[in-house]
Structure formats: structure tokens, C-alpha cells
């Protein structure tokens, strides 16, 4: 098992979608695509059937949601 580099996911997401678009990953693994989509103002939908990856994806998405909220709070305070 290996994580997809976040930079690779980022380049594809920002090149092929706009903020608010839905990013679909039918084999999301550890949720790199979903995490990157969220942090770049996209909606996301990912599926994972392998339980260890699913558990890892849940943890990573919880962390990503907290980071997203911190970024929004910082932006709102700075606005």
C-alpha cells in the first residue's frame, strides 16, 4: 500500500474542476483525493470497501475537516 502524493491529486483537481464541483473517487483508499478536494473548496464523494483503508480514510477526513475549518476561521478573521 502507498498513499497517492497529495501534490499529484492537487494538480489534477485544480486543473480539471472548479470550486464547488463534485470530485468522485470510486476507489478512495486513504482518501487523498477527498482530502485534497475538500481543502480546495470542492465537494467530494469516495468509496472504499477495504476496512483498514476505510478506517484510515475516516481519520484523515476528520483531520482535513478540522484543517478546513481552521483555514476558514483564519480567512474570516483576516477579512
TINUMAR-899762 format. One line per 2 residues: number of its first residue (from 1); their letters; for each residue x, y, z of C-alpha. Coordinates in nm, 2 decimals, padded with zeros to 4 digits, always signed. Layout:
BEGIN
NUM	A	X/Y/Z ~ ...
// end
This chain:
BEGIN
1	XX	+00.00/+00.00/+00.00 ~ +00.11/+00.35/-00.08
3	XX	-00.05/+00.69/-00.05 ~ -00.10/+00.89/-00.36
5	XX	+00.11/+01.20/-00.34 ~ -00.11/+01.50/-00.24
7	XX	+00.06/+01.72/-00.50 ~ -00.05/+01.48/-00.78
9	XX	-00.41/+01.49/-00.66 ~ -00.40/+01.87/-00.62
11	XX	-00.27/+01.92/-00.97 ~ -00.55/+01.71/-01.12
13	XX	-00.82/+01.86/-00.90 ~ -00.74/+02.22/-00.96
15	XX	-00.67/+02.16/-01.34 ~ -01.00/+01.97/-01.41
17	XX	-01.25/+02.12/-01.18 ~ -01.38/+02.44/-01.02
19	XX	-01.46/+02.53/-00.66 ~ -01.79/+02.37/-00.57
21	XX	-01.76/+02.09/-00.82 ~ -01.80/+01.73/-00.71
23	XX	-01.49/+01.51/-00.71 ~ -01.57/+01.14/-00.73
25	XX	-01.32/+00.87/-00.63 ~ -01.47/+00.52/-00.66
27	XX	-01.16/+00.36/-00.50 ~ -01.06/+00.62/-00.25
29	XX	-00.82/+00.42/-00.04 ~ -00.68/+00.65/+00.23
31	XX	-00.89/+00.95/+00.10 ~ -00.61/+01.16/-00.05
33	XX	-00.83/+01.27/-00.34 ~ -01.12/+01.35/-00.10
35	XX	-00.89/+01.54/+00.14 ~ -00.74/+01.74/-00.14
37	XX	-01.08/+01.82/-00.29 ~ -01.21/+01.95/+00.05
39	XX	-00.91/+02.17/+00.11 ~ -00.95/+02.32/-00.23
41	XX	-01.32/+02.41/-00.20 ~ -01.46/+02.11/-00.39
43	XX	-01.73/+01.86/-00.27 ~ -01.62/+01.50/-00.27
45	XX	-01.76/+01.15/-00.28 ~ -01.54/+00.85/-00.22
47	XX	-01.60/+00.48/-00.18 ~ -01.37/+00.23/-00.01
49	XX	-01.46/-00.14/+00.07 ~ -01.13/-00.24/+00.23
51	XX	-01.19/-00.18/+00.60 ~ -00.83/-00.08/+00.70
53	XX	-00.83/+00.18/+00.43 ~ -01.18/+00.29/+00.52
55	XX	-01.07/+00.35/+00.89 ~ -00.76/+00.54/+00.77
57	XX	-00.98/+00.75/+00.54 ~ -01.22/+00.84/+00.82
59	XX	-00.93/+00.96/+01.04 ~ -00.77/+01.16/+00.76
61	XX	-01.10/+01.32/+00.66 ~ -01.17/+01.42/+01.02
63	XX	-00.83/+01.59/+01.03 ~ -00.89/+01.75/+00.70
65	XX	-01.23/+01.89/+00.81 ~ -01.06/+02.04/+01.12
67	XX	-00.79/+02.20/+00.90 ~ -01.05/+02.33/+00.66
69	XX	-01.24/+02.49/+00.95 ~ -00.92/+02.65/+01.08
71	XX	-00.84/+02.79/+00.74 ~ -01.19/+02.93/+00.70
73	XX	-01.18/+03.08/+01.05 ~ -00.84/+03.24/+00.97
75	XX	-00.97/+03.38/+00.64 ~ -01.28/+03.52/+00.81
77	XX	-01.08/+03.68/+01.09 ~ -00.84/+03.83/+00.84
79	X	-01.12/+03.96/+00.61
// end
